[in-house]
Amino acid sequence: MKKIVRFVILISIISTPLFAQNFSKLYDNAVKSVVTIQTDDYEIRNGNITKTAGIGSGTLIDTIGHVLTASHVVHTANSITVKFQNGKEVKAQIVSSIPSMDVALLKLEYIPKDIVPAKVGNSADAKIGEQIFIIGAPLGFEYSFSTGHISGKVNKSMLARGQLIEFIQTDAAINKGNSGGPMFNDKGEVIGIVSFIISQSGGFEGIGFAVAITPAKKMLFETSSLWTGFEGYFLDERLASILNTPQESGLLVQRVTDNSIASKMGIKGGYLKFNYLGDEILLGGDIILSVLGTSCDSPHNFNSIKAQVNNLQKGQTVNMKILRKGKVMDLFSKI
């Protein structure tokens, strides 16, 4: 019995520093790709337009300058600056943002020297119980490391851009400022994008979630259809009335992707952040009233519209009726 006890103690002494060394090396390699994201935007507060600042995290994933982060970190931002661990700061623009999945893709103006992109893994291969680590800026403490395990996998039973929304649950510490940061597996590969926590106190209580990287990438890099060119918010009857919409509903355009079909049509996105019943939305953009003659009165109608547009042949024309600055206009474009 004594020999067994000594053996267990010896294994514990040997394995603990080896574990720490392995993750220290992984951190040293991974942190070079991690960025702190600083944003500026405007919101309506007490009847006045106020400039606000935000902070989040992200990770560089390729040599072109693409950075993955959470949609809620940047979706309403007017300006975005990313900061690398070596102190270099670079401006960035939003390429694509999907609020329903809480993921966004940024493009840097340039990549500083000696910056190495992160390796992207396959989140489908991640197993419950596996060790992971997270790097981010919790409460403003930049490039902080936390580690834990995969506690579960969650499907929201919602589709966005044709992909099932998937989340990875973890017990690794996550706090404000970690949002958008990378979740790495024990190989140093990104398998998730930190999204949110469930908490009764407002602080971390051991239940956090990251968007699974594999479906997120498929959605963010798909820009071939009209629907991937913009994000919209369905107006309820009350908000439609407030915005003087000439019908009971409509689709308020939030953001338009550069060089997309929606952008070429001339659709305009919003710019003024507004909290409506707990949802952060952008006001000031076009309100889509109808497409191909079908009114955007409900999500059900819009699903029908999507099917009509998707059935159009290349070269055919799609037309939209929109409300812009109080005037009803028609927009046309070839598919």
Salt bridges, closest charged atoms under 4 A:
ASP41 OD2 - LYS273 NZ 3.24
GLU43 OE2 - ARG45 NH2 2.27
GLU43 OE1 - LYS273 NZ 3.51
ASP62 OD2 - HIS66 ND1 2.78
ASP102 OD2 - HIS72 ND1 2.93
GLU142 OE1 - LYS83 NZ 3.29
GLU231 OE2 - ARG161 NH2 2.66
GLU280 OE2 - LYS273 NZ 3.95
ASP286 OD1 - ARG324 NE 2.74
ASP330 OD1 - LYS321 NZ 3.13
